[in-house]
Amino acid sequence: MSVITDLFHQTDRALLIPYAVGGYPDLTSCAALLDVYVDSGVRLLEIGIPFSDPLADGPVIQAASQVALRRGVRPLDVLALAERVARRGVRVVCLSYLNTILALGPARFFDACARHGVAGVVVPDLPVEEAQELKGQAAQNGLDLILLAAPTSTDDRLARIAAAASGFIYCVSTTGVTGARASLRADLPQFVARLRKHTDLPLAVGFGVSSAEQVAAVASYADGVIVGSALVGLVKEGGGFKGSLREIARFLGQAQEALGEPVTG
């Protein structure tokens, strides 16, 4: 069993998985942001490697990625942030678009991830038909390759995704791009139930989860709840950054309480 899968099995509650854009608003501030995540008591978090054309991301994460890129943030900088978190005992998955992996070379990329304590990699633009080679490279380095499944996927496609995935499966809550939403699809529980017929892997729902109430609702049928744009949107650059950290800590505390977890930070 992978370390990520095992982490889900160590609790009878859904895991809260907060997301951050690596290096946003800058490397030092991002490290402080990740400390807030860890202090909130999360056991698993996701860090995105900034990319110039993040097709799966909405305007909030796209804008944050552009800021990080303009400030010179590179993949190895993000992996250094991941290592800092991993040293505190929290598991880290990185989100990387395929071109970033290919530019470094898959062998070098996954080796670097392993050396920096990353437990798995989410590749949002990797179709299941092309996943086997990267899955092998990841497995050679002890990493999970985490694939996405969408509500529009057929049962046949869900079965193929389940067979190729490891760690957990990232269940996209809606068609389209990331971004906070006032409400989630009414058929999400049915989608997750359909996918469960094909796998014993944990299922984590992301894209659009933006409140403690939504976290609690998703946790009633999923094993993990990923919160991205809602948190990234709270990050303020410059003089407002310390205030944004307090807002983020409050959001995470409310989300943990919604899951029945004690707030540790």
DRENDO-1510 file (C-alpha; in Angstrom, 1 decimal, always signed):
<recs>
REC; n; res; u; v; w
REC; 1; MET; +0.0; +0.0; +0.0 .
REC; 2; SER; +1.3; +3.5; -0.8 .
REC; 3; VAL; +2.0; +6.0; +2.0 .
REC; 4; ILE; -0.8; +8.2; +0.7 .
REC; 5; THR; -3.4; +5.4; +0.6 .
REC; 6; ASP; -2.4; +4.3; +4.0 .
REC; 7; LEU; -2.8; +7.8; +5.3 .
REC; 8; PHE; -6.5; +7.8; +4.3 .
REC; 9; HIS; -6.9; +4.4; +6.0 .
REC; 10; GLN; -5.5; +5.7; +9.3 .
REC; 11; THR; -8.6; +7.8; +10.0 .
REC; 12; ASP; -12.4; +7.3; +9.9 .
REC; 13; ARG; -12.9; +10.9; +8.8 .
REC; 14; ALA; -12.4; +12.5; +5.4 .
REC; 15; LEU; -9.0; +14.2; +5.0 .
REC; 16; LEU; -8.9; +17.9; +4.3 .
REC; 17; ILE; -6.4; +18.6; +1.5 .
REC; 18; PRO; -5.6; +22.3; +1.1 .
REC; 19; TYR; -3.9; +23.5; -2.1 .
REC; 20; ALA; -1.3; +26.2; -2.6 .
REC; 21; VAL; +0.4; +27.6; -5.7 .
REC; 22; GLY; +4.1; +27.0; -5.1 .
REC; 23; GLY; +6.0; +30.2; -4.7 .
REC; 24; TYR; +2.9; +32.5; -4.5 .
REC; 25; PRO; +2.9; +35.3; -3.6 .
REC; 26; ASP; +6.7; +34.7; -3.2 .
REC; 27; LEU; +8.8; +31.8; -1.9 .
REC; 28; THR; +9.2; +33.2; +1.6 .
REC; 29; SER; +5.5; +34.0; +2.0 .
REC; 30; CYS; +4.5; +30.7; +0.5 .
REC; 31; ALA; +6.6; +28.9; +3.1 .
REC; 32; ALA; +4.7; +30.9; +5.8 .
REC; 33; LEU; +1.4; +29.9; +4.2 .
REC; 34; LEU; +2.3; +26.3; +4.2 .
REC; 35; ASP; +3.2; +26.5; +7.8 .
REC; 36; VAL; -0.4; +27.7; +8.5 .
REC; 37; TYR; -1.7; +24.7; +6.6 .
REC; 38; VAL; +0.4; +22.4; +8.7 .
REC; 39; ASP; -0.5; +24.1; +11.9 .
REC; 40; SER; -4.2; +23.6; +11.1 .
REC; 41; GLY; -3.7; +19.9; +11.6 .
REC; 42; VAL; -3.9; +18.7; +8.0 .
REC; 43; ARG; -2.1; +15.4; +7.2 .
REC; 44; LEU; -1.9; +15.8; +3.4 .
REC; 45; LEU; -1.6; +18.9; +1.3 .
REC; 46; GLU; -1.2; +19.7; -2.4 .
REC; 47; ILE; +1.3; +22.2; -3.9 .
REC; 48; GLY; +1.0; +23.3; -7.5 .
REC; 49; ILE; +4.1; +23.9; -9.7 .
REC; 50; PRO; +3.4; +27.1; -11.6 .
REC; 51; PHE; +2.8; +26.7; -15.3 .
REC; 52; SER; +2.3; +29.2; -18.1 .
REC; 53; ASP; -0.8; +27.6; -19.5 .
REC; 54; PRO; -2.7; +25.8; -16.7 .
REC; 55; LEU; -5.7; +24.6; -18.7 .
REC; 56; ALA; -7.5; +23.0; -15.8 .
REC; 57; ASP; -7.3; +26.1; -13.6 .
REC; 58; GLY; -9.6; +29.0; -13.3 .
REC; 59; PRO; -8.7; +32.7; -13.1 .
REC; 60; VAL; -7.6; +32.7; -9.4 .
REC; 61; ILE; -5.0; +30.0; -9.7 .
REC; 62; GLN; -4.0; +31.1; -13.2 .
REC; 63; ALA; -3.3; +34.6; -11.9 .
REC; 64; ALA; -1.3; +33.3; -8.9 .
REC; 65; SER; +0.8; +31.0; -11.2 .
REC; 66; GLN; +1.6; +34.0; -13.4 .
REC; 67; VAL; +2.8; +36.0; -10.3 .
REC; 68; ALA; +5.0; +33.1; -9.2 .
REC; 69; LEU; +6.5; +32.7; -12.7 .
REC; 70; ARG; +7.2; +36.4; -13.0 .
REC; 71; ARG; +9.1; +36.2; -9.8 .
REC; 72; GLY; +11.3; +33.4; -11.1 .
REC; 73; VAL; +9.8; +30.4; -9.3 .
REC; 74; ARG; +10.9; +27.1; -10.8 .
REC; 75; PRO; +9.9; +23.5; -10.2 .
REC; 76; LEU; +12.9; +22.8; -8.0 .
REC; 77; ASP; +12.0; +25.8; -5.8 .
REC; 78; VAL; +8.5; +24.3; -5.3 .
REC; 79; LEU; +10.0; +20.9; -4.4 .
REC; 80; ALA; +12.2; +22.6; -1.8 .
REC; 81; LEU; +8.9; +24.0; -0.3 .
REC; 82; ALA; +7.5; +20.5; -0.4 .
REC; 83; GLU; +10.5; +19.1; +1.4 .
REC; 84; ARG; +10.1; +21.7; +4.2 .
REC; 85; VAL; +6.6; +20.5; +4.7 .
REC; 86; ALA; +7.5; +16.8; +4.6 .
REC; 87; ARG; +10.1; +17.3; +7.3 .
REC; 88; ARG; +7.2; +18.4; +9.6 .
REC; 89; GLY; +5.6; +15.0; +9.1 .
REC; 90; VAL; +2.9; +16.1; +6.6 .
REC; 91; ARG; +2.5; +14.2; +3.3 .
REC; 92; VAL; +2.7; +16.3; +0.1 .
REC; 93; VAL; +1.5; +15.8; -3.4 .
REC; 94; CYS; +2.6; +18.1; -6.1 .
REC; 95; LEU; +0.4; +19.1; -9.0 .
REC; 96; SER; +2.4; +19.4; -12.3 .
REC; 97; TYR; +1.2; +19.8; -15.8 .
REC; 98; LEU; +2.7; +17.3; -18.2 .
REC; 99; ASN; +4.9; +19.7; -20.1 .
REC; 100; THR; +6.8; +20.6; -16.9 .
REC; 101; ILE; +7.5; +16.9; -16.4 .
REC; 102; LEU; +8.6; +16.3; -20.0 .
REC; 103; ALA; +10.8; +19.4; -20.0 .
REC; 104; LEU; +12.8; +18.1; -17.0 .
REC; 105; GLY; +12.5; +14.6; -18.2 .
REC; 106; PRO; +10.3; +12.1; -16.3 .
REC; 107; ALA; +13.2; +10.2; -14.7 .
REC; 108; ARG; +14.8; +13.4; -13.4 .
REC; 109; PHE; +11.5; +14.9; -12.4 .
REC; 110; PHE; +10.3; +11.9; -10.3 .
REC; 111; ASP; +13.7; +11.4; -8.8 .
REC; 112; ALA; +13.8; +15.0; -7.7 .
REC; 113; CYS; +10.3; +14.6; -6.2 .
REC; 114; ALA; +11.3; +11.6; -4.2 .
REC; 115; ARG; +14.5; +13.2; -2.9 .
REC; 116; HIS; +12.4; +16.2; -1.7 .
REC; 117; GLY; +9.9; +14.1; +0.2 .
REC; 118; VAL; +7.0; +14.3; -2.3 .
REC; 119; ALA; +4.6; +11.3; -2.0 .
REC; 120; GLY; +2.7; +11.6; -5.2 .
REC; 121; VAL; +2.1; +13.8; -8.3 .
REC; 122; VAL; -1.2; +15.0; -9.7 .
REC; 123; VAL; -1.0; +15.5; -13.5 .
REC; 124; PRO; -4.3; +17.1; -14.5 .
REC; 125; ASP; -3.7; +17.0; -18.3 .
REC; 126; LEU; -2.6; +13.4; -18.5 .
REC; 127; PRO; -5.2; +11.2; -20.1 .
REC; 128; VAL; -5.4; +7.6; -18.8 .
REC; 129; GLU; -4.4; +6.3; -22.2 .
REC; 130; GLU; -1.0; +7.8; -21.9 .
REC; 131; ALA; -0.4; +7.2; -18.2 .
REC; 132; GLN; +1.4; +3.9; -18.0 .
REC; 133; GLU; +4.9; +5.2; -18.8 .
REC; 134; LEU; +4.7; +8.0; -16.3 .
REC; 135; LYS; +3.2; +5.6; -13.7 .
REC; 136; GLY; +6.2; +3.3; -14.1 .
REC; 137; GLN; +8.6; +6.2; -13.7 .
REC; 138; ALA; +6.8; +7.4; -10.6 .
REC; 139; ALA; +6.6; +3.9; -9.1 .
REC; 140; GLN; +10.3; +3.4; -9.6 .
REC; 141; ASN; +10.8; +6.3; -7.2 .
REC; 142; GLY; +8.2; +5.2; -4.7 .
REC; 143; LEU; +5.6; +7.9; -5.8 .
REC; 144; ASP; +2.0; +7.6; -6.7 .
REC; 145; LEU; +0.7; +9.0; -10.0 .
REC; 146; ILE; -2.7; +10.5; -9.2 .
REC; 147; LEU; -5.2; +10.7; -12.0 .
REC; 148; LEU; -8.4; +12.7; -12.4 .
REC; 149; ALA; -11.9; +11.4; -13.0 .
REC; 150; ALA; -14.9; +13.5; -14.1 .
REC; 151; PRO; -18.6; +13.2; -13.6 .
REC; 152; THR; -19.0; +13.0; -17.4 .
REC; 153; SER; -16.8; +9.9; -17.6 .
REC; 154; THR; -18.4; +6.7; -18.7 .
REC; 155; ASP; -18.3; +3.6; -16.5 .
REC; 156; ASP; -15.8; +2.1; -18.9 .
REC; 157; ARG; -13.5; +5.1; -18.6 .
REC; 158; LEU; -13.8; +5.2; -14.9 .
REC; 159; ALA; -12.7; +1.5; -14.8 .
REC; 160; ARG; -9.6; +2.4; -16.9 .
REC; 161; ILE; -8.8; +5.3; -14.6 .
REC; 162; ALA; -9.2; +3.2; -11.5 .
REC; 163; ALA; -6.9; +0.5; -13.0 .
REC; 164; ALA; -4.1; +3.0; -13.8 .
REC; 165; ALA; -4.4; +5.2; -10.7 .
REC; 166; SER; -2.5; +5.0; -7.4 .
REC; 167; GLY; -2.5; +6.8; -4.1 .
REC; 168; PHE; -6.0; +8.2; -4.5 .
REC; 169; ILE; -8.2; +9.3; -7.3 .
REC; 170; TYR; -8.9; +13.0; -7.8 .
REC; 171; CYS; -12.6; +13.4; -8.4 .
REC; 172; VAL; -13.4; +16.6; -10.3 .
REC; 173; SER; -16.6; +18.0; -8.9 .
REC; 174; THR; -17.7; +19.7; -12.2 .
REC; 175; THR; -16.8; +20.1; -15.8 .
REC; 176; GLY; -14.7; +23.2; -16.5 .
REC; 177; VAL; -11.9; +24.7; -14.6 .
REC; 178; THR; -11.0; +25.2; -10.9 .
REC; 179; GLY; -12.7; +28.0; -9.0 .
REC; 180; ALA; -14.7; +28.7; -5.9 .
REC; 181; ARG; -18.4; +28.0; -6.4 .
REC; 182; ALA; -21.5; +28.8; -4.5 .
REC; 183; SER; -22.9; +25.3; -4.9 .
REC; 184; LEU; -21.7; +21.9; -6.1 .
REC; 185; ARG; -23.3; +19.5; -8.5 .
REC; 186; ALA; -26.3; +17.7; -7.0 .
REC; 187; ASP; -25.2; +14.4; -8.6 .
REC; 188; LEU; -21.7; +14.4; -7.0 .
REC; 189; PRO; -22.6; +11.6; -4.5 .
REC; 190; GLN; -23.8; +9.4; -7.4 .
REC; 191; PHE; -20.6; +10.1; -9.4 .
REC; 192; VAL; -18.4; +9.1; -6.4 .
REC; 193; ALA; -20.6; +6.0; -5.9 .
REC; 194; ARG; -20.2; +5.0; -9.5 .
REC; 195; LEU; -16.4; +5.3; -9.2 .
REC; 196; ARG; -16.3; +3.3; -6.0 .
REC; 197; LYS; -17.6; +0.3; -7.9 .
REC; 198; HIS; -14.3; +0.2; -9.8 .
REC; 199; THR; -11.7; +0.7; -7.1 .
REC; 200; ASP; -10.8; +0.4; -3.4 .
REC; 201; LEU; -8.6; +3.5; -3.7 .
REC; 202; PRO; -9.5; +6.6; -1.6 .
REC; 203; LEU; -11.6; +9.2; -3.5 .
REC; 204; ALA; -11.0; +12.9; -3.0 .
REC; 205; VAL; -13.2; +15.6; -4.4 .
REC; 206; GLY; -11.9; +18.9; -5.6 .
REC; 207; PHE; -12.7; +21.8; -8.0 .
REC; 208; GLY; -15.1; +24.4; -6.5 .
REC; 209; VAL; -15.2; +23.5; -2.8 .
REC; 210; SER; -15.3; +26.9; -1.1 .
REC; 211; SER; -16.8; +26.8; +2.3 .
REC; 212; ALA; -16.8; +24.7; +5.5 .
REC; 213; GLU; -20.4; +23.7; +4.8 .
REC; 214; GLN; -19.4; +22.3; +1.4 .
REC; 215; VAL; -16.4; +20.5; +3.0 .
REC; 216; ALA; -18.8; +18.8; +5.4 .
REC; 217; ALA; -21.2; +17.9; +2.6 .
REC; 218; VAL; -18.5; +16.4; +0.4 .
REC; 219; ALA; -17.0; +14.5; +3.4 .
REC; 220; SER; -20.3; +12.6; +3.8 .
REC; 221; TYR; -19.5; +10.6; +0.7 .
REC; 222; ALA; -15.8; +11.1; -0.2 .
REC; 223; ASP; -12.6; +10.2; +1.5 .
REC; 224; GLY; -10.9; +13.5; +1.0 .
REC; 225; VAL; -11.9; +17.1; +0.3 .
REC; 226; ILE; -9.5; +19.3; -1.8 .
REC; 227; VAL; -9.8; +23.1; -1.3 .
REC; 228; GLY; -7.8; +25.2; -3.8 .
REC; 229; SER; -9.1; +28.4; -5.3 .
REC; 230; ALA; -11.0; +29.5; -2.1 .
REC; 231; LEU; -7.7; +29.5; -0.2 .
REC; 232; VAL; -5.5; +30.9; -3.0 .
REC; 233; GLY; -8.1; +33.7; -3.4 .
REC; 234; LEU; -7.6; +34.7; +0.2 .
REC; 235; VAL; -3.8; +35.3; -0.3 .
REC; 236; LYS; -3.1; +39.0; -0.4 .
REC; 237; GLU; +0.3; +40.3; -1.6 .
REC; 238; GLY; +2.4; +42.9; +0.1 .
REC; 239; GLY; +1.1; +44.6; +3.3 .
REC; 240; GLY; -2.1; +42.5; +3.5 .
REC; 241; PHE; -0.4; +39.2; +3.6 .
REC; 242; LYS; -0.3; +38.7; +7.4 .
REC; 243; GLY; -4.0; +39.4; +7.5 .
REC; 244; SER; -4.6; +36.9; +4.8 .
REC; 245; LEU; -2.8; +34.2; +6.9 .
REC; 246; ARG; -5.2; +34.9; +9.7 .
REC; 247; GLU; -8.2; +34.5; +7.3 .
REC; 248; ILE; -6.8; +31.3; +5.9 .
REC; 249; ALA; -6.2; +29.9; +9.4 .
REC; 250; ARG; -9.8; +30.7; +10.3 .
REC; 251; PHE; -11.1; +29.0; +7.1 .
REC; 252; LEU; -9.0; +25.9; +7.8 .
REC; 253; GLY; -10.1; +25.8; +11.4 .
REC; 254; GLN; -13.8; +25.9; +10.4 .
REC; 255; ALA; -13.2; +23.2; +7.8 .
REC; 256; GLN; -11.5; +21.0; +10.3 .
REC; 257; GLU; -14.3; +21.5; +12.7 .
REC; 258; ALA; -16.8; +20.6; +10.0 .
REC; 259; LEU; -15.0; +17.3; +9.6 .
REC; 260; GLY; -15.0; +16.7; +13.3 .
REC; 261; GLU; -11.2; +17.2; +13.6 .
REC; 262; PRO; -9.7; +19.1; +16.5 .
REC; 263; VAL; -8.0; +22.3; +15.6 .
REC; 264; THR; -4.3; +22.1; +16.5 .
REC; 265; GLY; -3.0; +25.4; +15.3 .
</recs>
